[in-house]
Amino acid sequence: MLHKVIYSSLILGTLATPCFASDINTELKKANTSVSEKVITWRRHLHQHPELSNREFETAKYVTKHLKSLGLEVQIGIAHTGVVAKLKGGKKGPLVALRADMDALPVTEQVDLPFASTQTSTYRGNEVGVMHACGHDNHVAILMAVAESLVKIKDELAGEVLFVFQPAEEGAPEGEEGGAELMFKEGLFKQKPDAVFGLHVTSSLNTGQIGFREGPLMASEDSFTINVQGRQTHGSRPWNGVDPIVASSQIIMATQTISSRQVDVTKAPSVISFGAINGGVRSNIIPDSVELIGTIRTFDQTMRADIKERLVKTAEMVAESGGAKADVHIDHGYPVTVNDIALTQKMAPTLAKVAGADNIITTDLITGAEDFSYYALEVPGLFYFLGVTPQGQDAKTAPSNHSPQFFADEKALQLGIDSMTQLVVDYLQ
């Protein structure tokens, strides 16, 4: 998924970057060092007390208390549990937004830690363990630390910073709205920032490494359900009915030609996958109907819309050719996460300066999805990955995000703080 590419232009960009005011960088370094122990305490508390999407009540209180202690004006209750605060610098300048997601997953932790989660909750009617298996506890703790560091140097900042602690990145519970999309509906960017930055921890990189790419980074995500209606009959006399199982198999095969034969594969890759087929009860009964469930992943918004139209048309016409009927429902999910090319090129030297050019990784396209995509649709955005697999351990074999064995090296937190604060300072300067 990831490979190392060190561009000479990136290194040259680092060398060619004008010297920023040494006093603000010196003060920033002091401020970041002063929160190095606090961020670990915050992260451990958050890890031990995870909450599911749209249920981040205690997490929001914890964040709000900290932000208020810094003297910031805080808005709460945005998109149910979201928390937003703004810092005004001592000088006029642009507005930069920083985002951290707060929710955990219905996963029972299997990592042997003194602060491991023992929390449980209800998910889709079942009692489940709850764990920060995607690392959002790290994101929240890092942004809390970033806020504290930037407050300490606010008189030197030439602009404003919006801190966004977002709920429900993993998706709102069924029947509810949530996440970034709801925050925007409720007016998050009434004053539009000039840029937005976000990070995500990943076990696919080692501690000390930062990964990103220009343009499309993570795929869009749309799920679909196809109900294929036939006519039930005895399995020994299929001509007396309409077989929805055969029609379903033909639909599955036909839809694979959408990605391989109908859209321009040189423009961007795409995936159509079926995750479930439900239908029938006995070997000798052809059922009335079959349900197909799947997902669509793309890296281009126009292609995304085109594929959805083709999926509907293919399913309906293939079913009709066999005398069946297909009803297609598409649940429109997250858009493509796109790193603004100009912003990424402008800030790449900053990330190289903080992490070291040898630790900058150009990521491959990632077929997972992220609702940071909504922010990047509104304003120029840069989303990057922070390695959390301990040095000396093979990141390729480390338990991935969403695994009950996912482990984040706390030594990575400092680079998260240093990189995000430096992005702000360099952008505003």
Buried (B, 14 or more C-beta within 10 A) or exposed (E): BBEEEBEEEBBEBBEEBEEBEEEBBEBBBEBBEEBEEBBBEBBBBBBBBBBBBBBBEBBBEBBBEBBEEBEBEBBBEBBBBBBBBBBBBEEEBBBBBBBBBBBBBBBBBBBEEEBEBEBEBEBEEEEBBBBBBBBBBBBBBBBBBBBBBBBBBBEBBBBBBBBBBBBBBBBBBEEEBBBBBBBBEBEBBEEEBBBBBBBBBBBBBBBBBBBBBBBBBBBBBBBBBBBBBBBBBEBEEBEEBBBBBBBBBBBBEBBEEBBEEBBEEEEBBBBBEBEEBEBBEEEEEBBBBBBBBBBBBBBBBEBBBBBBEBBBEBBBEBBEEBEBBBBBEBEBBBBBBBBBEEBBBBBBBBBBBBBEBEBBBBBEBBBBBBBBBBBBBBBBBBBBBBBBBBEEBEBEEBBBBBBBBBBBBBEBBBBBBBBBBBBBBBBBB
